[in-house]
């Protein structure tokens, strides 16, 4: 085959259709055609530049699309997918097969390499004792993650110059001697990218690389990736959600439909214009909305990521109809019943062998300078914790949830009681189980440790269990709540869910929930797993709800439904208008008085951590922003005048932008 540039492409797909299983094989599992008649080319040349960006909502097949680029899944006809450049003399022998030349980096819950980087239990990462298998970041990057490993072949020896450059560019130098399990979620993402770069592949597939990173890190990572892509060292293909900004150096886009088909593909500006025209025709009544290409996802596409941060307007600019939240109070003047303290930190300073990880500052309290973190969370308060990656946000959560061993020695009170017996007091100290039963917690760490063998129902019911694998202690009311949540989020949780014309309401009391006991957590998409863990955290109305990047990995539609459910339970839902926009309305369950889950109440406190403004619940008002680790700067506190999800001014104030 002759190619226009005279130099064969790295990946060439010509009119190919893909299947997870052979279409002729009998199987009880659905086996639809994926990306029917796909045409895709990744050139080996850098002139003109061709940088691809794969965008799509949850369950649209972004990960599947990236995986088929490296040879996964069955292609029909088989010759439709080829890798002509890998057969040339320009490619080293070790990279002449697709699964070595094309490297996929996913940022799901499996850990950096699962057994290497996931601690055996939540508290292990904070303990001082180190095992032989607690490999450092340096070991991880160099591939030294086995005991009694065989001597590597010469071609597998790391290029030390490349190691130095990658470590410097990704700002990992200060972390090299830390165990990998010590890394924060954002630091772990950079470590995975670094390890992939050190294999020097021809193509690097990055699945949502900006998810979970703070705004300054995202703005700094994008130019670094551009530098790699512009030199084809390696060539990059990135995926993202519709609401994620598009790096300014991206030249080509693929927008995926909800049924694992291509909605639009080609040069970036042409794709955006095609999507813009589609949305405008629906708004003008010229055409009807395709249920697999929902407008509410498209209108958020198109913002630009530059070295200075996120800039520009989304796809439709000022034309976007606003979601009608008139039924929901949002002003700061809304009266709240603030109750007794649930969390009291009176000068907390977390340190490991002299190195301070949290609280390396002084705060001015009533005119007096005090060392460490001084912070109180009361019933009815809604707190947001912000700060750069590695600043100690998850450490605070570990202190609250009592997963951190230093909780016993630091001046912390939970629910008005200390972890250790107090002199002269006959009150018993809180046990670990007392605390866990009163806190609902969703985080990337919980996601890593949640067994994949649990069914969807068991994950949600685990809110009433003592450990991840112990049996849940359920009564009739608890079972009703679980059933209500599973029905409400069936579209997100059931892999075999098919929308019917009568399924406009999120809940049908008589719907069959057998699927929830059939599908295991490991069989669900990343987004669905996050939804299940979100429900696990809130379902039993615990005294404290902790959402640490709980919505990370969800597309905007799923995220908005979760945040509405957090505050209002089954009493409110989104209803679609004729123009594709959405309004918040009272649900049928609320009208009938049959709602089992009613959202947050005044006796609960909410603590939310996120780097994405839109992932912050509207009810968040109080906030704390932690400084860069060991900068000596104090933590900053404030109160937002409006919901942070729509208050750009307060958001920029928090981040000092």
N, C-alpha and C positions, 0 to 999 in steps of 0.2 A: 504493500500500500504506500502511495506517495502522500507526503504531508506538505502543506502549503509552505511552511517555514524552511523546509529542506532538512530539518532536524526533528526526529520523531518525538512525540510527546511522552511524558512519563506514564500518564494514565489516559487511555482512550476508550470511551464507551460509545458505541454506535448502535442506536436503536435496540438497546437491551432491556429486558424485563427480568425481574428478580423474584425469587421465592425462598422462603425459609426452609421448606422441605420440597422434595420432588413433586411437581404437580400431579404426577401419575400415581403417587403412593397413597394408600388409604390411611387416614389419620383422623382421630377424634378432635384434634386441634384445628382451628381455622388456619387456612394457608392461602391468603389472598395474594394476588400479584402485587409486587412492590415496584413503584416508580416505573410504570409501564412505558415502554418505548423511550427510555432515557437516552439522551445524547449529552455527553460531558467530556471535556478535554482539559487536561492539565499539561501545558507546554513544558518542555525542558529548558527553553530559552527564557531569558529575563527581559528581552526587548521584542515586542512591547510587554510591560509588566502585566501579569495575570494573577490576581490574588482573589481567591474565592471565599465567600461567606455564606454559610448554609443557615437559613433562618426558618423557624417554624414553632408552633405552639406545642404543648405537651401531647404526646402520643402521635405526633406527625411523622416520626421516624428519623429525626436528626442523627441519632446515634447509629441507626441502621444504615443510613445513607453514607456516613463516614466509614462504617465497617465494610460496606460493599466496595468502597474505593480501594481497600487493601486486600480484596480477594474473598471476603466472606460472602456467604449466601450463594445460591445457585443462579447462574446467569443463563438466560435463553434468548437467542441461540448462544452456545458457549463461546463462540468466536467474537461475540459482540463486545466483550471486555478484554482488553489487551494492555500490555506494558512494554511497548516497543523500545523505549529508551533503555530499559534495563538490560537489553541484549547487546548494547553497544560497548565498545572498549573504554568508554568514558566512565563506566561504573565499575567499582571494585567487585571482585568475584563474590565476596561475602554478601553483597547487596543485590545479587542478580535474581532473587526471588522476591515476590511482592510482600510477603509477611515480614521480611527483614528490611526491605527498602522503604516500605511505607509503615510508619510507626504511629499507632493510635494512643493518645493519652486521654483517658476519661477521668472525670473528677467526681465520680459517684461515691457511694458509701463503702467501697471495698478497701479503703486505706491505700497507702502508697503501693505496698505490695502485700497487703492483708497481713500475713504472718509476721512481717518485719516491723511494721509500723503501728499496728493496732495492739494496744496494751491488753493483757488478759482480763482486766476489769477497769472500771472508770477511775478508781483511785490510784492505780499503779503508776500513771504518768507523773504523779506528784510526790511519790515516795522517794526517799533518799537512797534506799538499797537499789543497786544496779545488778542485773543479771548479765551473763555472758552474751545473751541474745538481744540486749538493749543496744543495738548498733547505732553508732553516731551518724549524723548527716554526711560526714566525710566518707564513712564506710558505704553508706547507701549510694552516694553518687559514684563511687569507684567500683561498686558491685561487690564489695566485701561483706556479704550478708549471709554467709554460710559458715558453720563451724567445720573445721577440717576440709576446707574446700580444695578442689584440684587446682593445680597451677594453670592460670589462663594461657591460652595460645597467644603467640606474638600479635596476631591481628586483633585480638580482644583487649590488648593492653591499652589503657586510657592515654589519650594525648594530654599531657600535663599542661601544655600551653592552652589547649581548648578548655580544660577544667578551670584554669585560672580566669579565663575570659568569661565563661558562663557564670561562675560563682560571683565575679565582680558585677556583671551586668544585671544579674537577678538579686543582688544585694543579700547574698547568703553567707558572706565571709565571717560575720560574727556568730553564725549559728553552726559552724562546721563541727564543733566538738560536742554539741548537744545531742542527746539521744533523739532519734527521729520521732519517737512518741511524745516528745516535749513540744514539738512544733504546733503552732496554732493552725487553724484551718487555712488561713491565707498563706502562711509560710509553707505549709505542706503542698499547696498548689504550685508555688514557685519551685519547690524541690522536685516535684514530678516533671515539670517542664524542663528543669535543668538536667535531670537524669536522661530524659528522652533526647535532649540535644547532644549529650555526650556520646550517644550511639552513632552520631553523624549519619542519620538516615537521609534518603533522597527526598522524602516527603514526610511532614509531621502533621498529623490530624489532631487538632485540639478541640475537644468537646466542651463548649462553654467555658473557656479559660478565664473569663473575667468574673464569673460567679463567685461571690463570697469574699471579694477583695475590696478594700476600702478605696474611696475615690482617688486619693493621691497615688496609690499603688497602681490602679487601673490606668490612670493617665501616664504613668511612667513605663508600664509594661507594654503598652501599645506601640510606642516608637521602637522599643527593643525588638518586638516581633516584626515590625516593618523592616528594620535593618537586616534581620535574618532572611526575610522573604525576598527583599530586593536583590540580595546576593545569591538567592537560591541555595542558601546554606542553613537550614534546608528550605524547600518550598513548603508553604503553609496552606492548610485549609482549615478554617475556623467555623464553629457552629455557635448559634446564639438563639435566645428567645426573641419574640417580636418586640418586646419592650426594651431590649438591650440596644445601646447605641452602636452605630456602625463605624469602625475605625476609618479615618479619613483616607487611608491608603488602599482601602479595598476597591477593586475594579470590577469584580463580577459577583453576582448574587444568585442563590437558589432560594426561592420561597416555597416551602412545603405545605401542602394541604393537610387537613386533619385525617385523611384516609390513606396516608403514606403514598401520595402521588405528588408530582411536581405541579405547583400552581403557576410559577413563573421562573424563568431561567434566562440568564444572559448578562449583558453589561449592567452595572449597578443602576445607572441613571434610567436605562430603558425599563428595567424591572420595576423600579419605584414608580415610574410614570404609568406603567401598565396597572399596577396595584391602585394607584391614585385614581385612574380612570374608572376602574371597577367600583371603587367605593363611591365616587361621585355619581355614577349611573344608578346605584342603589338609592342614594339619598334623593336623587331627582325623580325616582319612580320609573326610570327607563328599564331597569332589570330587577329581578328578584335576587335576594341573598342566597348564595350557595351555603348550605349548612356545614360543608367541609372547608369553607373559606370565610369564616365569620368576620364581620366588619370590626367588631370590638377589639380583635387582635390587630388588625391591619392599621388602624388609626394611630397606633403607638410606634409604628416602624418609622425609621428615617432620621432620628437624631444622630448627630455626628460626634465621634470620640476623637478629640485632638490631644496634643501634648499638654494643653491648658485645661483639659477637662471636657465635660459634655457640653456641646453647644448646638445651636440651631433648633428648629421646630420639627415636630413629628410629621408624618406623611401628609396630613391634611392641614397642618398649620393651625390657624385660628378658626378654620371651618368646623373643627371637631365639636359635635354636640356634647354638652356637659351631662354627666350622670346626675340624675335628679335625686339628691339626698335630702330633699326638703322634709322628709319624715323623720330625719335623724338630727338631733341637736348636736351642734359642732362648736359652739362658741365657748370661749374661756369662762364666760359668766355662768355656765351651767352649774347649778348647785350640786355639790358632792358631799357625801357623808364620810368624812375622814375619821377613821377610828384609831385604835391603839397601835403601837409599833409592832410589826411582825419581824423586821430585821433591824438590828442596831449594831453598827460597826463604829467602835470608838477608838480610832487610831490604829487601824490594821496595816501591817507592813509584812508582806510575804517575801521571804528571801530564802535562797538556797546557797549555803556555804559562803555567805557574805554578799552574794549577788542579789540585789533587790529586784523582784519581778513585778511587784505592785506596792504602791504607797510610798515611793521614794520622793516625798515632797512634804511641805508643811501647809496646813490650812488655817485660815484665820477664823476662829470661832469665838463670838462674843468679845472681840478685841484681843484675843489671846492666840498666839501662834501655837499650833498643835501639829505633831508629826503623824504621818500616815493618813489613811482614808477614814474620814468621819462621815457617816451616811446613815440615814434612817429611812426605812420604807414602812408606811402605815397602811392599814386597811383602807381600801377605796382609792389609793393612789395608783397612777399609771405611769411607770418610769420607762424611759429609753436610755440604754447604755451605749455610748458611741466611742469611737477612738480607732486609731490605725491598727493594722494587723500586728499582734504581738504586744499590745499595750496592757493586756491583763483583763480583758472583758470576760473571757471564759473562766479565768481564775476567780473572778468575783462570783460567777455562777457556781463554781465548785465549792466556794466557801458557804454560800447560801444553802446549797443542796447537801452540804456536809460530806462531799466526796473528797475534800482536801484534808489531809492529816493535820494541817496547822489550824484547822477550825477549833481544835481542842485547846490550843495554847494562846490564840489571839483573843483580843477583847471583843467578842461577838456574842450577841444574844439573839436567839431565834424564838419567836413566839413568847418573848418575855423571859426566857429561861436560858441558862448557860449550858454548855456541853459537859461541864465538870461540876461536881458538887460545890456549892458556895459555902464558905465558913459561916457557921451560925445559922444556916438555913436548913429546915427539915424537908425542903422541896427536892424531889428527885430530879436529877438532870435528864435532859432529853436523850432518848436513844436514837440511833441511826434510823431505825424503823419508824419511830414517831415522826421524824422529820420527813422521810420519804413519803409517808402516807398523806402528808399535808401539802405537798408540793407537786405540781404538774410540770414536767420538764420535757422540752423537745429541743434537740441540738444535733449537729453533725456527729458529736461523740456518742450520743444515744443511738443515732442511726448506724454507726459503725458496729456497735455492740449488740444491737437487736438481732436475735437469731433469724436467719432466712427461712428456717423450717417452720416458723409459726404461720398459721393461716391469717388471712386478713382480719377475721373476727378475733382471733387470739391476740393480735397486736393491739387492737382497740381495747379489749377486755383486760389487757395487761396493766391498765391503770389501777386495777384493784388487786394486783399481785405484789408480793414482796420482792421478787426478783424477776429477771427476764424470763426464766423458764419455769417458775413455780405456778401453781394453779391459781387462777383468779377467784377471789371470794365474792361471789355475786348474789344479790338478792333480786327480788322481782323488779324493783325500781331500776336497778343497775342494768338488768337485761333489757328493759324497755328503752333505756337511754342508748344502749349499744345498737339495738335494732333501728332506732330513729336515726342515729348518725349514719349507719350503713345505707339506709334508704336515701337519706338526704344527699349523700356523696357517692351514690352508686355509679354515676357516669364517670367519676374520677377513679374509683377503686376497682370496679369490675372490668377486667381485661376483655371480656366478651360482651360488654354492654353495647346494645344497638338502640339508637334513639328511634322512637316511634312517634307518629303524629299526635298521640295522646299523652306523650311524656313531657308536657310543658311544665308541669309542677314537679319540684324536686322530690316529692315524697308521695308514695302510695301505700297506705297502711297495709294493704293486702299483698304487696309485692313479695315475690319469693326471694329469700335471702340465702338459699343453699350455696350460691357462688361464694359467699364470704367464708364458708367452711371448707371450700374446695381449693381455692387458689392460695398458694403460699406467698409470703412476703417477697421471697426471692424471684417469683415469677412476675411481679408487678413492675411497672416502669418506675424510674427514679422519682418522678413527680408523685405517683400514687403512693409510694412508700412514705414520702414526706407528709402527704395528706393524712395517712393512717397514724403517723407519729404525732401530728398536730392534734388529731382527735383524742389520742391517748392522753395528751397533756391537759386538755381542757374538760373532758367529758364528765368528771365527777365533781366539778366545781371546787377544786382545792383552794386552800387559803392563799397560796401564792402560785401564779402561773408564770413560768419562765420560758420564753420563746427566744432561743438563741439561733438566729438565722433559720427559723422554722419554715419560712416560705421560700427559701433559696432553692432554686431548681424548678419552681412552679411557673407556668406562664401567667400572664396578667389576669386572665379570666378565672382560673382556679384560685389564684392568690386572693382576688377580690372576694370570691365566694367564702373562702376560709376566714378572712378578716371580718366580713359581715357576720358570719356564724359565730365568731369569737365574741362579738359584742351583743348580738341579738338572738343567737340560737336559731330555732325554727320559726321565730315570729316574723322575720323579714326575709325577703328574697329579691333577686334581680328579675325584672321582667323586661323583655325586649320590645322595643318600639318598631314601627314600620321602617324607620330610617336606619335601623341597625344599632341605634344607641340603646342604653339601658336605664331603667329607673328602679329605685328601691321601693317595693310595695309590701303591704301586709300579706303574709302567707295564709293559705287555706287553714293550716294547722292552728294559726293564731286566731282566725275568725271562729273556728270550731271549738277553741279552747282545749285542743288535744296536743299542744306542744309539750314534749317531754324535756327538751333541752332549751334553756332560755338565755344563755349567754352569761357574761360577767355580771356580778352583783356588787353592791357596796361593801360587802364583807370580804371581798377578795382584793388582792393586790396583783398588778400585772407588771412584769419586767421583760422588756423586749430589747433584743440586740439585732442590729442589721446595719449593712452599709448602703442599702438601697432605700431611698426615700419612700418609694411607693409600697414597700413591704412593711411599713410602720402603721399600726392600727390608728384610726382617727382619734381614738380616746387618749392616746399618749399626750401628756402635757409636760410633766417634769422630765428633765434630762440631765445626764452627767456625761461629760466628754473626757475620757482619760488621755493623758499626754503620751507622747512617744516614750517608749521604755527607757528608763534611766536618763531622761532629759533634764530631770530636776524641776520641771514645770509642774505646777499644781493641777489637780483635776478641776474642771470648770463645771459649774452648775447653772441651770437656767429653767425657765418655764416658757413654753411656746404659746403664742397668742392665738394660734389656729392649728388645725390638723397638719402635722409635718408632711404628710403625703402630698399636700397641696400648697404648703407654705415655703416657697423657695427662699425667702429672706431668712427665716429661722434656720433652715437647713444649712445655708451658707455660713450663718453665724456659728453654728455648732462646729463646723469643720474649719472655721477660720479662713474661708475662701472669699 
